Amino acid sequence: MPIQREGEFLVTRDLGITASIGMETEKLRECIAVAKSERFEGVFGSPFFGFRQSNLDFLAEHPHLRQVWFWDCTFDSIEGLYALARLNYCGVMQKRPGIDFSRFARLETVVTLWNPKDTGFAGSSIRQFYF
């Protein structure tokens, strides 16, 4: 999973199912704008790469995302995930509230650490679950 700078932004082209742009807290608005203008369908973030948000609310501004991947993060809220109607690859690691996986009609792959507050597996579209 090589992550490298392409111009001013972090990008990976082989993590998961689609190219992803890195979200950096210091320039979150710019990252979101580039993600939209260049039609990235994936985003990622880690404190190691400058992502220090405690929530995923900004994802609601980017509803066409198909993939998210965040690791080594601590989240108070993951509500922004629920705005992603096209989400089919989800990796949200570390400390986070429970996720209701039944709210994602297209979600096929989940990579996470088990959280006893997670719900909605029965009847979901999840085909692969890695933890």
C-alpha positions as CSV (number, residue, x, y, z in Angstrom):
1,M,0.0,0.0,0.0
2,P,2.3,2.8,-1.1
3,I,1.1,6.2,0.0
4,Q,2.9,9.0,-1.7
5,R,2.5,12.7,-2.4
6,E,1.0,13.6,-5.7
7,G,1.4,17.4,-5.8
8,E,0.3,18.6,-2.4
9,F,-1.9,15.6,-1.5
10,L,-1.4,12.1,-0.2
11,V,-2.7,9.4,-2.5
12,T,-2.7,5.6,-2.7
13,R,-3.9,3.8,-5.8
14,D,-3.8,0.2,-4.5
15,L,-5.4,0.2,-1.1
16,G,-8.7,-1.6,-1.2
17,I,-10.9,-1.3,-4.3
18,T,-10.2,2.2,-5.6
19,A,-7.8,5.1,-5.6
20,S,-7.9,7.1,-2.4
21,I,-6.8,10.6,-1.3
22,G,-5.5,11.2,2.2
23,M,-7.4,13.4,4.6
24,E,-5.1,15.8,6.5
25,T,-6.6,17.8,9.3
26,E,-4.5,20.9,8.6
27,K,-6.0,21.1,5.1
28,L,-9.2,19.1,5.4
29,R,-11.2,21.5,3.2
30,E,-8.6,21.4,0.4
31,C,-8.5,17.5,0.6
32,I,-12.3,17.3,0.3
33,A,-12.3,19.8,-2.7
34,V,-9.6,17.7,-4.5
35,A,-11.4,14.5,-3.7
36,K,-14.5,15.9,-5.4
37,S,-12.9,17.6,-8.3
38,E,-10.7,14.7,-9.2
39,R,-13.5,12.2,-8.5
40,F,-11.7,10.1,-5.9
41,E,-14.0,7.4,-4.7
42,G,-11.9,6.6,-1.6
43,V,-10.4,8.5,1.3
44,F,-8.0,7.4,4.1
45,G,-6.5,8.9,7.2
46,S,-4.1,8.2,10.0
47,P,-2.4,10.4,12.6
48,F,0.9,9.3,11.0
49,F,-0.3,11.1,7.8
50,G,-1.7,14.2,9.5
51,F,-5.3,13.1,10.2
52,R,-6.4,14.1,13.7
53,Q,-10.2,14.4,13.6
54,S,-12.3,13.0,16.3
55,N,-15.3,12.5,14.0
56,L,-16.1,11.6,10.4
57,D,-18.7,14.3,9.9
58,F,-16.9,15.7,6.8
59,L,-17.7,12.5,4.9
60,A,-21.3,13.7,4.5
61,E,-19.9,16.3,2.1
62,H,-18.6,13.5,-0.1
63,P,-21.6,11.1,-0.5
64,H,-20.3,9.4,-3.6
65,L,-17.4,7.6,-1.8
66,R,-17.2,3.9,-2.2
67,Q,-14.3,3.3,0.2
68,V,-13.1,4.7,3.5
69,W,-10.0,3.5,5.5
70,F,-9.0,5.1,8.8
71,W,-6.5,3.6,11.2
72,D,-4.8,4.5,14.5
73,C,-7.6,7.0,15.1
74,T,-10.0,7.6,18.0
75,F,-13.5,8.7,17.0
76,D,-16.3,10.1,19.2
77,S,-18.6,10.0,16.2
78,I,-18.8,8.0,13.0
79,E,-22.2,9.5,11.9
80,G,-20.7,10.8,8.6
81,L,-20.3,7.2,7.4
82,Y,-24.1,6.9,7.2
83,A,-24.2,9.5,4.4
84,L,-22.3,7.2,2.1
85,A,-25.0,5.4,0.2
86,R,-22.5,3.8,-2.2
87,L,-20.0,2.6,0.4
88,N,-18.8,-0.9,-0.3
89,Y,-15.4,-1.0,1.4
90,C,-15.1,0.2,5.0
91,G,-12.0,0.1,7.2
92,V,-12.4,2.1,10.5
93,M,-10.0,0.8,13.1
94,Q,-9.2,1.6,16.7
95,K,-11.5,3.3,19.1
96,R,-14.9,4.2,17.7
97,P,-18.6,4.0,18.5
98,G,-20.5,1.0,17.3
99,I,-21.5,0.8,13.7
100,D,-24.9,-0.3,12.5
101,F,-23.8,-2.2,9.4
102,S,-27.4,-2.7,8.3
103,R,-27.5,1.0,7.2
104,F,-25.2,0.3,4.3
105,A,-27.0,-1.3,1.3
106,R,-23.9,-1.9,-0.8
107,L,-21.3,-2.6,1.9
108,E,-19.4,-5.8,0.9
109,T,-16.0,-5.6,2.7
110,V,-15.3,-4.5,6.3
111,V,-11.9,-4.3,7.9
112,T,-12.1,-3.3,11.6
113,L,-11.4,-4.3,15.1
114,W,-14.5,-5.9,16.8
115,N,-16.6,-3.5,18.8
116,P,-19.3,-5.2,21.0
117,K,-21.6,-2.3,20.1
118,D,-21.5,-3.1,16.3
119,T,-24.9,-4.3,15.0
120,G,-26.7,-5.1,11.8
121,F,-24.7,-8.0,10.4
122,A,-27.7,-10.2,9.9
123,G,-29.2,-9.5,6.5
124,S,-26.5,-7.1,5.6
125,S,-24.7,-7.2,2.2
126,I,-21.3,-7.9,3.8
127,R,-19.4,-10.7,2.1
128,Q,-16.0,-10.3,3.7
129,F,-15.3,-9.3,7.3
130,Y,-11.6,-8.9,8.4
131,F,-10.8,-8.1,12.0
